[in-house]
Amino acid sequence: MFDRLEDLLHHYEELMNTLSEPDVANDAKRFRQLMKEQSDLTPIVDAYKEYKQCRQNIEDSLAMLEEETDEEMRALAKEELNDSKARLEELEVELKILLLPKDPNDEKNVIVEIRAGAGGDEAALFAAEIYRMYIHYAESQRWKVETLEVEEIGIGGMKSVNFMITGQGAYSKMKYESGVHRVQRVPETESAGRIHTSTVTVAVMPEAEEVDVQIDEKDIRIDVMRASGNGGQCVNTTDSAVRLTHYPTGIVIYSQTEKSQLQNKDKAFALLRAKLYDLELQKKQDAESAERRSQIGTGDRSEKIRTYNFPQGRVTDHRINLTLYKLEKILDGDIQEIIDACIAADQAKKLSNMEHDA
């Protein structure tokens, strides 16, 4: 590990020298790549420099204890020694985490698909609440949200909704939301006061560029039609809605959120690319052995990951055995604590796998 850290430190210093050259900013693309690399390496380099300083502090404290006779100075040296040893252990763990292989999709924007599952209208109402939860969370992260496709029911619920979240590190956080979300509560239509259980499925897919997914025109059928439902006075007067059918997979995308046929077509293709890319990711993950596969964030889409219990005001994430009694805040977008816990559990799992392989 430390040989690799020394190599990274040396590379970082070369990188900083390159960035200080007067002509490097003339090539905008290369300059952005260098700045991105520098940004990625800085946390590792800073932690390693602090680690080396801690090692030096330990050596200095031990030398002082051997040479010093004054009890007050010896007490200070012992305190410095203990503090440095404790920090050294923390930094070793931090450095191992920082050196874990990065998910190449972590910095990508995401497309989120929410679908009402078991529970009829109650599931559709909860799907709309989960959608609003993610909208509020995205706002707290200063991310941009754009709706791609939505199928609503008349009472304020959603059978399904697809939307894009654009922002730095969106996939690195949102990927932990994939799975089945279960709600337990008394529906407003329930006169006997019985608790019903409904489900919603969430799929979080990294945005795929055209270079990530090749779509053959022969595999696609494009239909244009008049949009339906709410959408303003011109919604039923122009053929602006677009439906894509992908023959090899049977995926059908319908987009009508924009007044322009071209914009709806672009949105439909963005969603299709994300779904095809996600299928490839799922195949790769399924091919990995059970020991190496991380179960947090890349688990089975049919896995029940979380329960929202209204009578008790609690939310439980079943993957990490975390229960929080702040249901209203969570549904208002306060999900960072859950995501942080998932990230920590994911890192611990990967560290365990790495140590097992070693």
Helices and strands as residue ranges (DSSP letters): H 2-19, G 24-26, H 28-67, H 71-98, E 110-116, H 120-140, E 144-152, E 158-166, H 170-174, G 175-177, E 179-185, E 196-206, G 217-219, E 220-225, E 241-246, E 251-255, H 261-287, E 304-309, E 314-317, E 322-324, H 327-331, H 336-357
